Amino acid sequence: MTNFANKKVLIIGSFCNISGYSLHSRTLADSLINMENGPEVFLIDLQWAEATRSPAYVSRYKDRIAHTQQFMKFLQSTNAKVNEVFDCCFQVRPPNEWQRVTGYDVGVTAALETVTAPKEWVDNCNMMKKILVVSTHAKQNLLNAVCHGRKILTPIEVVPFYNTLPESKEKFCGYENISTTKNFLCVSQLAPRKNLHNMVAWFIEEFKDDADAGLILKTYIKNNSVMDRQLTYESFNKFIEVNFPEKKCKIYLLHGGLSDSEIESLYDKETITGYVSAAHGEGFGIPIFNAVCSGIPVIAPAWSGHLDFLSAPVKNETSGKVKTKNLFLKTSYDIKKVEKGHLMPGLITEDCEWCYPIAKSFKKNLRSLVSSPKSHEKNAETLKEHILETYTKEKIEGLYQEVVNSIIC
C-alpha cells in the first residue's frame, strides 16, 4: 500500500454551507481525509453565495480550516510558493472561478443544468489537468461547449454522490400535522431553474377539488433566515391566492434550518406518495436521489443529471433476459433557450438551452401514481435496491482516492 504521509493536497470549496456544492466539497474532503496512509489534506473554506452556514459543519471542519489558514500565513512569511508545496489542488466550484494554483489542478463541478456549458468556460476547463463531475449529463454539458472552435480537451471523469440515508429514519415531527393522505414531496430552492411556481400550479390544477391531496414544499429563496421565510411565504401565498383562490388541495410550506436527521426523515414513504420535480435541469439532483434511496416513487423530467440513478437492470419474468429499465414516472419536455430573465453572467448565458417540462405529462404522472400506486411502488423498491448497492460510500470514496493515487503516486 502506497504511503502518502509526506504529500499535501489542497481543497478549495464551501465546506460549511447548506448547498449542493457544499455537499460536493464535503464528500471529496471526507474521502481524502479517510484515506489510509493518505496525504495531508488542507481546506480553504469559501462562502457559497448567501447560503446558510451550518454550525455542525463549521464544528466538523474548523480545526482543519484553521490549520490551513496558519499554514498559508507561514508560507507567505517564508516566501514559499504554493505550487511547490502542494502536490495538487481540487477546486470545488463552477469552472468560471477555476484558476491555476498548483502544478496539478483538478476542477470539481456539477457543470451546468443546460445542454451546453457557456463558451466562457472552455479556457478555464483546459487550464485544469483533470475535471471531476457528478453525472454523465454534467460531463456531456462540458463536452458540448465550444469557444471560437476550441473545445474542452481536459480528461473528464464522473464521480457521483453516495447514499447517506440511514436504514431506519426518525418520523418527521411536522408530519403529525398533515391531514392529507395523498402527499407529494419536493425539496428545492425557489429559483428560476427549479420551476417551482409552474409545478405548484400544475399540482393544484390536477387536485384542486381533492381535499385529500397535499404538496409538501421544503424550500427557501437564499437561506434559512426569518426574512427569507417571510419572502418565501409571501411569494407562494400571493401566487396561490391570485390564481387558485378556491382550491381544496393542501400546500404545506416548510422553511428553516433542519438537522441532517430531520432532512432525512422527510423521505418517509409511509407519508409520502411520491417525490416530484419539474426542474429545467439538474447537475445531479440530490433530493431526487434521497427519494430513490428511500424507495419513494419519483416524477421528474426525462432529462439531465438525475437520469443516472433512475434506471436499473430488470429481469423479464418470461424470457429471463435482463434489460436496463427506467423506473420512474417520466415527464415529457421540450428543449428551448433559457428565458432572458433567467440568465446569469458567467453561468447561464444567452446561448444556453434547458428543458421545459410539459404540464399535461406532469399531471398525467400525478394521476397515474395516485390511481396505480402499487406498480410504481414496486418499481421504486427495485430501483432503491439497485442504487443502494451501486452508490455506496466505499465505492464513491474509492473513486476519489483513485484519482489522488493517479496524481501523486
C-alpha positions in Angstrom: 0.0 0.0 0.0 1.4 3.4 -1.0 2.1 5.8 1.8 1.4 9.4 1.1 2.3 10.8 4.5 4.6 13.4 3.0 2.2 14.5 0.3 0.0 17.6 0.6 -3.4 18.1 -1.1 -5.3 21.4 -1.1 -9.1 21.5 -1.5 -10.9 24.8 -2.1 -14.6 24.6 -1.5 -17.7 25.7 0.5 -17.4 23.1 3.3 -19.7 24.7 5.9 -22.8 25.8 3.9 -26.0 24.1 3.1 -26.0 23.7 -0.6 -25.2 21.1 -3.4 -21.7 22.4 -4.0 -21.1 22.3 -0.2 -22.1 18.7 0.0 -19.8 18.1 -3.0 -16.9 19.8 -1.2 -17.5 17.7 2.0 -17.8 14.4 0.1 -14.5 15.0 -1.6 -12.8 16.2 1.6 -14.0 13.3 3.7 -13.0 10.8 1.0 -9.4 12.0 1.1 -9.3 12.5 4.9 -10.5 9.0 5.3 -7.7 7.5 3.1 -5.5 5.0 4.9 -1.9 6.4 4.9 -3.3 9.2 2.8 -1.9 12.7 2.1 -2.2 15.6 4.5 -5.4 17.4 3.5 -5.7 21.2 3.7 -9.1 23.1 3.3 -9.7 26.6 2.2 -13.3 27.4 3.1 -15.5 29.6 0.8 -18.9 31.1 1.4 -21.4 29.7 -1.2 -23.5 32.8 -2.3 -25.8 33.7 0.6 -26.4 30.1 1.7 -26.8 29.4 5.4 -23.7 28.2 7.3 -24.3 25.1 9.3 -22.9 25.2 12.9 -22.5 21.4 12.7 -20.3 21.6 9.6 -18.4 24.6 11.0 -17.6 22.5 14.1 -16.6 19.5 12.0 -14.0 21.3 9.8 -12.9 24.3 11.9 -9.7 22.8 13.1 -8.5 21.7 9.7 -9.6 25.1 8.2 -7.8 27.0 10.9 -4.7 24.8 10.4 -4.8 25.6 6.7 -5.0 29.4 7.4 -2.0 29.2 9.7 0.0 27.1 7.2 -0.8 29.6 4.4 0.4 32.5 6.6 3.6 30.6 7.2 4.2 30.0 3.5 3.6 33.7 2.9 6.0 34.7 5.6 8.7 32.5 4.1 8.0 33.5 0.5 7.4 29.8 -0.3 5.4 29.1 -3.5 2.1 27.4 -3.1 2.6 25.4 -6.3 5.8 24.0 -5.0 4.4 23.0 -1.5 1.1 21.3 -2.6 1.1 18.2 -4.8 -2.3 19.0 -6.2 -5.3 21.3 -5.7 -9.0 20.3 -6.0 -11.3 23.3 -6.7 -15.0 22.6 -6.0 -16.8 25.4 -7.6 -18.1 26.5 -11.1 -15.5 26.5 -13.8 -15.7 30.2 -14.3 -14.0 30.5 -10.9 -11.2 28.0 -11.5 -7.6 29.2 -11.6 -4.0 27.9 -11.6 -3.0 27.2 -8.0 -0.5 24.3 -8.2 1.2 22.2 -10.8 -1.7 19.8 -10.9 -5.1 21.4 -10.5 -8.4 19.4 -10.6 -11.7 21.1 -11.3 -14.7 19.6 -9.4 -18.1 20.7 -10.6 -21.7 19.8 -11.3 -21.3 21.8 -14.5 -24.4 23.4 -15.8 -28.0 22.2 -16.0 -28.2 23.1 -19.6 -27.5 21.4 -22.9 -24.1 23.2 -23.3 -21.8 24.9 -20.9 -21.1 28.5 -21.8 -18.2 29.2 -24.1 -16.5 31.3 -21.4 -15.8 28.1 -19.5 -13.7 26.4 -22.2 -10.3 28.0 -21.4 -10.7 27.6 -17.7 -11.5 23.9 -18.1 -8.5 23.4 -20.3 -6.4 25.1 -17.5 -7.2 22.1 -15.3 -5.3 18.8 -15.6 -8.4 16.8 -14.8 -12.1 17.5 -14.3 -14.5 15.6 -12.0 -18.2 15.9 -12.5 -21.2 14.3 -10.7 -23.2 12.9 -13.7 -22.9 11.9 -17.3 -25.1 14.9 -18.1 -22.6 17.2 -16.5 -19.8 15.6 -18.5 -21.7 16.0 -21.8 -22.6 19.5 -20.8 -18.9 20.4 -20.8 -18.0 18.3 -23.9 -20.7 20.3 -25.8 -19.0 23.6 -25.1 -17.3 25.4 -28.0 -15.4 28.7 -27.9 -14.2 30.0 -31.2 -13.7 26.5 -32.5 -11.9 25.3 -29.3 -13.4 22.5 -27.2 -12.6 21.2 -23.7 -9.8 18.7 -24.0 -9.1 18.1 -20.3 -10.0 14.5 -19.3 -13.4 14.4 -17.5 -14.4 11.7 -15.1 -17.8 11.0 -13.4 -17.8 10.6 -9.6 -21.3 10.8 -8.2 -22.6 11.2 -4.7 -23.3 8.2 -2.4 -26.3 7.3 -0.3 -26.1 9.0 3.2 -29.5 8.0 4.5 -29.7 5.5 7.4 -31.7 2.3 7.0 -34.2 3.4 9.7 -35.2 7.1 10.0 -37.0 9.0 12.6 -40.5 10.2 12.0 -40.5 13.8 11.0 -42.4 15.7 13.7 -44.1 18.0 11.3 -45.9 15.2 9.6 -48.1 14.8 12.6 -49.9 18.0 11.5 -50.6 16.7 8.0 -54.3 15.9 7.3 -54.0 14.6 3.8 -53.1 11.0 2.7 -52.0 11.6 -0.9 -48.9 13.5 -0.2 -46.1 14.6 -2.6 -42.7 16.0 -1.5 -40.4 18.5 -3.2 -37.2 19.7 -1.6 -35.9 22.6 -3.6 -34.7 26.2 -3.7 -37.2 28.7 -5.0 -35.1 29.7 -8.0 -35.8 30.0 -11.8 -34.1 26.7 -12.7 -36.3 24.8 -10.2 -39.6 25.9 -11.9 -41.5 25.7 -8.6 -44.3 28.0 -9.4 -45.3 26.1 -12.5 -45.0 22.8 -10.6 -47.3 24.1 -7.8 -49.8 25.4 -10.4 -49.9 22.0 -12.2 -50.3 20.2 -8.9 -53.2 22.5 -7.9 -54.8 22.2 -11.3 -54.8 18.4 -11.0 -56.0 18.2 -7.4 -57.9 21.5 -7.0 -61.1 19.6 -5.9 -59.3 16.9 -3.8 -59.1 17.9 -0.2 -57.1 14.7 0.5 -54.1 15.7 -1.7 -51.1 17.6 -0.4 -47.8 19.0 -1.6 -45.1 19.4 0.9 -42.5 22.0 -0.1 -39.2 22.3 1.8 -37.9 25.5 0.2 -36.2 28.8 0.5 -35.0 31.7 -1.7 -31.5 32.3 -0.5 -31.1 30.9 3.0 -32.9 29.8 6.2 -33.3 33.2 7.7 -36.5 34.6 9.2 -36.6 37.3 6.4 -36.2 34.6 3.8 -39.1 32.7 5.3 -41.3 35.7 5.1 -40.4 36.4 1.4 -40.9 32.7 0.5 -44.3 32.6 2.2 -45.4 35.8 0.5 -44.3 34.5 -2.9 -46.3 31.4 -2.7 -49.3 32.8 -0.8 -49.8 35.6 -3.2 -49.4 33.3 -6.2 -52.0 30.8 -4.9 -54.5 33.5 -3.7 -54.5 35.2 -7.1 -54.6 32.1 -9.3 -56.3 29.4 -7.2 -58.4 31.1 -4.5 -60.9 28.2 -4.2 -58.5 25.2 -4.3 -59.2 22.3 -1.9 -55.9 20.5 -2.0 -53.3 21.5 0.5 -49.9 23.1 0.1 -47.6 22.7 3.1 -44.7 25.1 3.2 -41.7 24.0 5.2 -38.8 26.5 5.8 -35.9 26.9 8.1 -32.8 25.1 9.3 -33.2 21.4 9.8 -30.6 18.9 11.0 -29.3 16.2 8.8 -31.5 13.7 10.6 -34.6 15.9 10.2 -33.9 16.3 6.4 -33.5 12.5 6.2 -36.9 12.0 8.0 -38.7 14.0 5.3 -38.2 11.0 2.9 -40.8 8.8 4.7 -42.6 6.5 2.2 -45.4 5.8 4.7 -46.3 9.5 4.5 -45.1 10.5 1.0 -46.8 9.1 -2.1 -44.2 10.4 -4.5 -41.4 12.8 -5.0 -42.0 15.5 -7.6 -39.7 17.7 -9.7 -40.4 19.9 -12.7 -36.9 21.5 -12.8 -35.4 22.7 -16.0 -32.4 20.6 -15.3 -30.2 19.0 -12.6 -26.5 18.5 -12.4 -27.2 15.5 -10.2 -30.4 16.1 -8.1 -29.6 15.2 -4.5 -33.2 15.4 -3.2 -34.4 13.2 -6.0 -31.5 10.8 -5.2 -32.6 10.8 -1.5 -36.1 9.9 -2.6 -34.8 7.0 -4.7 -32.7 5.7 -1.7 -35.9 5.8 0.4 -38.0 3.8 -2.0 -40.3 6.7 -2.9 -41.6 6.8 -6.5 -40.3 9.8 -8.5 -41.9 12.0 -11.0 -39.3 14.0 -13.0 -38.4 15.2 -16.4 -36.7 12.5 -18.5 -33.6 14.7 -19.0 -30.4 15.8 -17.2 -28.3 14.5 -14.3 -30.8 12.5 -12.3 -31.2 10.0 -15.2 -28.0 8.3 -14.0 -29.8 6.9 -10.9 -33.4 6.5 -12.2 -32.9 3.2 -14.0 -31.9 -0.3 -13.1 -31.4 -3.8 -14.7 -34.7 -5.7 -14.6 -35.1 -9.3 -15.5 -38.0 -10.2 -17.8 -40.1 -12.9 -16.0 -41.0 -14.6 -19.2 -37.8 -14.5 -21.3 -35.3 -14.3 -18.5 -33.4 -11.5 -20.3 -32.1 -8.6 -18.3 -32.6 -5.1 -19.6 -31.9 -1.7 -18.1 -35.3 0.0 -17.5 -36.4 3.4 -16.4 -38.1 3.0 -13.0 -39.6 6.5 -12.6 -42.6 8.4 -14.0 -41.1 10.3 -16.9 -42.3 13.8 -17.6 -42.1 14.8 -21.3 -40.3 18.0 -22.1 -39.1 20.4 -24.8 -35.6 21.8 -25.2 -35.6 25.6 -25.6 -33.4 28.6 -24.8 -33.3 29.8 -21.3 -35.6 32.9 -20.9 -33.7 36.2 -20.8 -34.9 36.9 -17.2 -33.2 33.8 -16.0 -29.7 34.4 -17.5 -26.8 34.7 -15.1 -23.5 36.3 -16.3 -20.7 33.8 -16.4 -23.0 30.9 -15.8 -26.3 30.8 -17.8 -25.7 32.8 -20.9 -27.9 33.7 -23.9 -26.8 30.6 -25.9 -27.9 28.1 -23.2 -30.8 25.8 -23.5 -32.5 23.6 -20.9 -35.7 21.5 -20.7 -39.2 22.8 -20.3 -41.4 20.1 -18.7 -44.8 19.7 -20.3 -47.7 20.3 -17.9 -50.0 17.7 -19.4 -47.4 15.0 -19.0 -46.6 16.0 -15.4 -50.3 16.0 -14.4 -50.8 12.6 -16.1 -48.0 11.2 -14.0 -49.6 12.6 -10.8 -52.9 10.8 -11.8 -51.0 7.6 -12.6 -49.2 7.5 -9.2 -52.4 8.1 -7.3 -54.5 5.7 -9.3 -52.0 2.8 -9.6 -49.6 3.2 -6.6 -48.7 -0.4 -6.2 -46.9 -0.8 -9.6 -45.0 2.4 -9.1 -44.1 1.4 -5.5 -42.7 -1.9 -6.8 -40.6 -0.1 -9.4 -39.3 2.3 -6.7 -38.3 -0.6 -4.4 -36.5 -2.3 -7.3 -34.7 0.9 -8.1 -33.8 1.5 -4.4 -32.2 -1.9 -4.1 -30.0 -1.3 -7.1 -29.0 2.2 -6.2 -28.1 1.2 -2.6 -25.8 -1.5 -3.9 -24.2 0.8 -6.5 -23.9 4.2 -4.9 -22.1 3.2 -1.7 -19.8 5.3 0.4 -17.0 2.8 -0.1 -17.3 2.9 -3.9 -17.5 6.6 -4.3 -14.8 7.4 -1.8 -12.7 4.8 -3.6 -13.1 6.7 -6.9 -11.9 9.9 -5.3 -9.0 8.1 -3.7 -8.0 6.5 -7.1 -7.8 10.0 -8.6 -5.4 11.1 -5.9 -3.4 7.9 -6.4 -3.1 8.6 -10.1 -1.8 12.1 -9.4 0.7 11.8 -6.6 1.7 8.1 -6.6 
